Amino acid sequence: MAKRSTPQRRQDANEELLKLREAALELRVSFPTLKQWIYKRKIRSVPTVGGHHRIPQSEVDRLLFRTTARTSPERNFVRRRVSGRNQLVGRIDSVRVSGLLAEVVLSIGDQQITSIITASSAREMNLKTGQTAAALIKATEVMILRV
């Protein structure tokens, strides 16, 4: 994941605002595509005093699943690499490893999913806070899939 500069915060919602290049990197789209989305109002932006745009983290999270691959066939392939159909893509809020187990908290929109997986699986996938991941829901279990 790209190194971020110090995030700006909105005064009213205390929400992280990303520069366009940072948001484009996370969404895996080009900078010009993101600019077009702003002009066509497909994504909400917050204007700065200098006339630049900042993208709220919630907007990036809202569009994250739709842009996990560049084209529609690629997105379908990414989802179908695993037989489970109930995949929710989000951002890792925290990873806490303790002994043989790891607690992974995944933020999907305004909701959070917590999964308990083996510590070796968390290390193998190199799960870190801020990364994109998918929760694969199967029966009563939630598995984490790094995206």
ABEGO torsion letter per residue (X at the ends): XBBBBBBBBBAAAGBBBBBAAAAAAAAGBBAAAAAAAAAAGABBBBBBAAGBBBBBAAAAAAAAAAAABABAAAAAAAAAABABABBBBBBBABBBBBEABBBBBBBBEABBBBBBBBAAAAAAAGBBBGBBBBBBBBEABBBBBBX
